[in-house]
Amino acid sequence: MSNININVLNDYFVRYLFASSDSNVLLLDFINSTMLDSGMKTFRAVEILTPFNYKENYEDKETIVDVKCITQNGTVVIIEIQLQGNSRFPERILYYWASNYSKLLKHGEKYDALTPVIIINMLDFNLDDSDNIHSCYMIYDTLNKRLLTDHLQIHIIELIKFKYNSLKPDLNCWLKFFTMKENDDKEAIMSELVKEKPIMEEVQKRYNNFIKDRLMMNEYDKRQAYLYGNQIMLEEERRLGMEEGIKQEKYSLAKNMKKENMDLQLISRLTGLDIKEIENL
C-alpha cells in the first residue's frame, strides 16, 4: 500500500469501496460477515441502490446514506458510518430505520409487500460503557424472547472497542481494516489480512487506486475538511453547553444560600459569582 494515509472511515471512501459499479462482491462479503458474526442468515447477491459518483460532494447533507442495497429476496440493507454521536443516537437510528421501512409500501399496497430493512452502523465512538463490539437489535417478547418480526434488524459496531481476533474471523478482518491508524504499517496489516481472507486483496487494490486518483482525492479532502470542521463545532457546542450547565448550578446554589440569609461576600467566594449577579438572583 502507498505511504499516503487516508481515513478509511471517510464516508466518501466507503462509498467508493462498497458502492462502485463493480463493488457487489465486496459489499456482499461485508454484509454477510456482519450477519455471520451475529448468527443471522446470509445473502446470495446484492444490488446497489446508491451507486458511487466520484464527482458528487455530500458536505451539505446532515444525514446521508453511505451505502444502500437490496438483496435477492428483497431485503434492504443500509450501511452507515458515524463519526460522532450522543446519548440520543439510538432514537436517531430507530427513526432512520422507520423512515426507510415506511417507504417500502406504496399507496394501496398490502402489508405483505413489506420486506426486512437491515441497518449496519459502524460507529467511531462508544455508544455505551459495555464491552460489546457488535450488537444486533431486533423486536422480541421480553418474557419468552419470541421474535415478533424479522423486519427490524439494527447492527451497531463500535469500532473503538474493537480488539483483534475478538469477533468471528470474517468480520474480524473487515474491522481490522477499518480500524487501521494513521501511523500503522498498512502494508504489513494488509498482507496479514490477505492471508486470512483473500478478498482483502481486492480491498487493498481499491485503496491504492483511490489514493492515486486526483479527482477522488480532491473530493475526499473536501469531505475530510467538512467532517473536521463539523467535529470542531460539535466540540465547541458541548464545551459551551457544559459551561452553561456549570453556571446554572452556581446560580441555583447561590439562590439557596440567599434564602438561608448567608453573607453575599461568602456566597461570592463559594460560587465564584459577582456580588451584582448574586443580588439580581
C-alpha positions in Angstrom: 0.0 0.0 0.0 1.1 3.6 -0.6 2.7 5.8 2.0 -0.2 8.2 1.6 -2.5 7.8 4.6 -6.3 8.3 4.4 -9.0 7.9 6.9 -10.7 4.7 5.7 -13.9 5.7 7.7 -14.3 8.7 5.5 -17.8 8.1 4.0 -16.6 9.2 0.6 -14.0 6.4 0.6 -16.5 3.9 2.0 -18.9 4.7 -0.9 -16.1 4.1 -3.4 -15.2 0.9 -1.7 -18.7 -0.6 -1.4 -20.9 1.2 -4.0 -18.9 1.4 -7.2 -20.4 -0.4 -10.2 -18.2 -3.5 -9.6 -18.3 -3.5 -5.8 -21.1 -6.0 -5.3 -18.8 -8.8 -4.3 -17.0 -6.7 -1.6 -20.3 -5.3 -0.4 -21.9 -8.7 -0.1 -18.9 -10.1 1.7 -19.0 -7.3 4.3 -22.8 -7.7 4.9 -22.5 -11.5 5.2 -19.5 -11.1 7.5 -21.7 -9.0 9.8 -24.6 -11.5 9.5 -22.4 -14.5 10.3 -21.0 -12.7 13.4 -24.5 -12.3 14.9 -25.7 -15.8 13.8 -28.1 -14.4 11.1 -28.8 -15.8 7.7 -26.5 -14.6 4.8 -27.4 -13.5 1.3 -26.5 -14.7 -2.2 -26.5 -11.4 -4.1 -27.0 -7.7 -3.7 -27.9 -4.8 -6.0 -26.6 -1.4 -5.1 -29.3 1.3 -4.9 -26.9 4.2 -4.2 -24.2 4.0 -6.9 -20.9 5.8 -6.2 -20.4 9.0 -8.1 -16.8 10.4 -7.7 -17.9 13.9 -8.7 -20.6 14.1 -6.1 -20.0 16.1 -2.9 -22.1 15.4 0.2 -20.9 18.1 2.5 -24.2 19.9 2.5 -26.2 17.0 3.8 -26.6 16.5 7.6 -27.7 12.9 7.3 -26.6 10.7 4.4 -26.9 7.1 3.2 -23.4 5.7 2.9 -24.4 2.6 1.0 -27.9 1.3 0.3 -28.6 -2.0 -1.4 -31.3 -4.7 -1.9 -30.7 -8.5 -1.7 -32.1 -11.2 -3.9 -35.1 -11.7 -1.6 -35.9 -8.0 -1.4 -34.3 -7.2 2.0 -33.0 -3.7 2.1 -29.5 -3.3 3.7 -28.1 0.1 4.6 -24.5 0.7 5.8 -23.7 3.9 7.6 -20.5 5.3 9.0 -21.0 7.6 12.1 -18.0 9.5 13.4 -19.9 11.4 16.1 -22.9 10.8 18.3 -24.6 11.5 21.6 -27.0 9.8 24.0 -29.9 10.2 21.6 -28.2 8.2 18.9 -30.4 5.1 19.4 -33.5 7.1 18.7 -31.9 8.6 15.6 -31.1 5.0 14.4 -34.7 3.8 15.0 -36.2 6.9 13.3 -34.0 6.4 10.3 -34.9 2.7 10.1 -38.7 3.6 10.3 -38.2 6.2 7.6 -36.8 3.6 5.2 -39.3 0.9 6.2 -42.3 3.2 5.6 -41.0 4.0 2.0 -41.3 0.3 1.0 -45.1 0.4 0.9 -46.7 2.3 -2.0 -50.2 3.7 -1.7 -52.7 1.0 -2.0 -50.3 -1.9 -1.4 -50.9 -4.5 1.3 -48.6 -5.1 4.2 -47.3 -8.4 2.7 -45.4 -6.2 0.2 -43.1 -5.1 3.1 -39.6 -6.6 3.3 -37.0 -6.5 6.1 -34.8 -3.5 6.5 -31.3 -4.1 8.0 -29.1 -1.2 9.1 -25.4 -1.7 9.8 -24.0 1.2 11.7 -20.2 1.5 12.2 -19.6 4.0 15.0 -16.3 5.7 15.6 -17.4 6.4 19.2 -18.6 4.4 22.1 -22.4 4.2 22.4 -22.3 2.9 26.0 -19.9 1.5 28.6 -20.3 -2.2 27.8 -17.6 -4.3 26.2 -19.9 -5.2 23.2 -18.3 -4.5 19.9 -21.0 -5.8 17.7 -24.6 -5.7 18.8 -27.7 -6.8 16.9 -31.1 -5.4 17.9 -34.5 -6.9 16.9 -38.0 -7.0 18.4 -38.6 -9.7 21.0 -41.2 -10.5 23.6 -39.5 -9.6 26.9 -40.9 -12.7 28.7 -40.3 -15.6 26.4 -37.8 -14.0 23.9 -40.1 -14.8 21.0 -39.3 -12.8 17.9 -42.2 -10.6 16.8 -40.9 -10.0 13.2 -37.5 -10.2 11.4 -38.3 -6.9 9.5 -36.3 -4.8 12.0 -32.6 -5.6 12.4 -30.2 -3.0 13.6 -26.5 -3.8 13.9 -24.2 -1.5 15.8 -20.5 -1.9 15.5 -18.4 0.2 18.0 -15.0 0.4 16.4 -13.2 2.0 19.3 -13.9 -1.2 21.4 -12.5 -3.5 18.7 -9.6 -5.8 19.6 -8.1 -8.1 17.0 -9.5 -11.7 17.0 -12.4 -10.7 19.2 -15.1 -11.4 16.7 -15.9 -14.1 14.1 -13.0 -14.4 11.6 -14.7 -12.7 8.6 -15.9 -9.6 10.4 -12.7 -9.5 12.4 -10.7 -9.0 9.2 -13.0 -6.2 8.0 -12.8 -4.3 11.3 -9.0 -4.7 11.4 -9.0 -2.8 8.1 -11.5 -0.2 9.2 -9.6 0.5 12.5 -6.1 1.0 10.9 -4.5 4.1 12.4 -2.5 6.7 10.6 0.9 5.5 11.7 0.2 1.8 11.3 2.2 -0.3 8.9 -0.6 -0.7 6.4 1.5 -2.9 4.1 2.1 -5.4 6.9 -1.5 -5.3 8.2 -3.0 -5.9 4.7 -0.5 -8.7 4.0 -1.7 -10.4 7.1 -5.4 -9.9 6.2 -5.0 -11.1 2.7 -3.6 -14.4 4.1 -6.6 -14.7 6.4 -9.2 -13.6 3.9 -8.2 -13.5 0.2 -10.9 -11.0 -0.7 -9.0 -8.4 1.2 -6.5 -8.3 -1.7 -9.3 -6.5 -3.7 -9.8 -4.1 -0.8 -6.0 -3.4 -0.8 -6.1 -2.8 -4.6 -9.1 -0.4 -4.3 -7.4 1.5 -1.5 -4.3 2.0 -3.7 -6.4 3.0 -6.8 -8.3 5.5 -4.7 -5.3 7.4 -3.4 -3.8 7.5 -6.9 -6.9 9.2 -8.4 -6.5 13.0 -8.1 -10.2 13.7 -8.6 -11.3 11.3 -5.9 -8.6 12.5 -3.5 -9.8 16.1 -4.1 -13.4 15.1 -3.1 -12.0 13.1 -0.2 -10.1 16.2 1.1 -13.2 18.3 0.8 -15.2 15.8 2.8 -12.4 15.5 5.4 -12.3 19.3 5.8 -16.1 19.3 6.3 -16.0 16.5 8.8 -13.2 18.1 10.7 -15.0 21.5 10.8 -18.2 19.8 11.9 -16.3 18.0 14.7 -14.8 21.2 15.9 -18.3 22.9 16.0 -19.8 19.9 17.9 -16.9 20.0 20.5 -17.4 23.8 20.9 -21.2 23.3 21.4 -20.5 20.6 24.0 -18.0 22.9 25.8 -20.4 25.8 25.8 -23.2 23.6 27.0 -21.1 22.3 29.9 -20.1 25.8 30.8 -23.7 27.0 30.8 -24.7 24.0 32.9 -22.0 24.8 35.5 -23.1 28.4 35.6 -26.7 27.4 36.1 -25.6 25.2 39.0 -23.8 28.1 40.6 -26.9 30.3 40.2 -29.1 27.6 41.8 -26.6 27.2 44.7 -26.3 31.0 45.2 -30.2 31.3 45.3 -30.4 28.7 48.0 -27.7 30.4 50.0 -29.5 33.7 49.8 -32.7 32.0 51.1 -30.6 31.0 54.1 -29.6 34.7 54.6 -25.9 33.9 54.1 -23.4 36.8 53.7 -23.2 37.8 50.0 -19.4 38.1 50.2 -19.3 34.5 51.4 -21.6 33.3 48.6 -19.4 35.1 46.1 -16.3 33.3 47.4 -18.0 29.9 47.4 -19.6 30.2 43.9 -17.3 32.5 42.1 -20.2 34.7 41.1 -20.0 38.6 41.3 -21.9 40.3 44.0 -24.1 42.1 41.5 -25.0 38.7 39.9 -26.0 37.4 43.3 -28.0 40.4 44.1 -30.0 40.0 40.9 -31.0 36.4 41.6 
